[in-house]
Amino acid sequence: MAQTNINIRMDEVLKQDFDKMCGELGLSMTTAFTIFARTVVRQRGIPFPVALDTPNAETLAAIEDVNKRRNMRGPFGSVQELAED
C-alpha cells in the first residue's frame, strides 16, 4: 500500500510527553497515530468519549439556586464584604 505523510502541529511539551509514552509502550508516534486512525475507521468514530466538561452536583445545584433565585445573598458593596459573608 502506498504511504503518505501527515504534518501535525502540537505543543512541544505535549509532543515530548507523547513520544516518551509511546516509547514506554514500545511504539513509535507514527505507529500510535496509525493505530488511532485504523480504530477511527473501524469504529466509524472517535474511539473514546469526546465531551464538554459537565459541572459536578454542587455546581449544578448552585446554578439551579441562581436560576430560581434561592439562597441568594448580597448585594455587597465590596469584595471584602463578599469574602466576609
Contacts in CASP RR format, 6 or more apart in sequence:
PFRMAT RR
TARGET T0000
AUTHOR 0000-0000-0000
METHOD contacts of the structure
MODEL  1
MAQTNINIRMDEVLKQDFDKMCGELGLSMTTAFTIFARTVVRQRGIPFPV
ALDTPNAETLAAIEDVNKRRNMRGPFGSVQELAED
6 33 0 8 1.000
8 33 0 8 1.000
10 18 0 8 1.000
15 29 0 8 1.000
18 29 0 8 1.000
18 32 0 8 1.000
19 29 0 8 1.000
22 28 0 8 1.000
22 29 0 8 1.000
22 31 0 8 1.000
22 32 0 8 1.000
25 32 0 8 1.000
27 35 0 8 1.000
36 47 0 8 1.000
39 47 0 8 1.000
40 46 0 8 1.000
40 47 0 8 1.000
55 63 0 8 1.000
64 70 0 8 1.000
65 71 0 8 1.000
65 72 0 8 1.000
66 72 0 8 1.000
73 85 0 8 1.000
74 82 0 8 1.000
74 85 0 8 1.000
76 82 0 8 1.000
76 85 0 8 1.000
END
